[in-house]
Amino acid sequence: MSVPQLAALLHAPQYRPNLSSMIRTAEFYGLKKIYIYDQNDLLLPPGKSKFARAEMEKMARVWTAGAIEHIEVIPVLDVADFLANYPGRKMATWVDPSAKMLHEVQFEAQDLLIVGNEKTGLPEKIAPLIDQKIYIQGHGQTSCLNVAVSFGILMQTASTQLLASK
């Protein structure tokens, strides 16, 4: 059962294993498309030959456990323009305890779930375009989670809420 209309934006992921995990997670939870701002060229094969492209496609299927064949990956070239024109709410994870705690957020079907990259998160310049900053609260000494883990928690929370409200 897919989550209606829910979509996700991965902002500048830096590591293919995390990107692959997030694509797999999005498809696992029933998303039909995922937007990726790929400033680090992870969607491109490391070489320009036909062999490199074919190998990259094969590895993408392996890395995502086949999920890549069931979800549309849509590159985003201009994040500000994309967010300004996205029709639903923009809901972004933010490493800031003053953001709304995840357990207090009520998701809607047309929400766009956004996560930043592994090192710097989301840039401050897009903060005005975000409708809701979301903080995943931990209880240990580590300040934040791996981006793919954060994305999984976000997807689980949003999809559970939306499926329960049907």
Order of alpha helices (4+ residues) and beta strands (2+ residues): beta-alpha-beta-alpha-beta-alpha-beta-beta-beta-beta-alpha
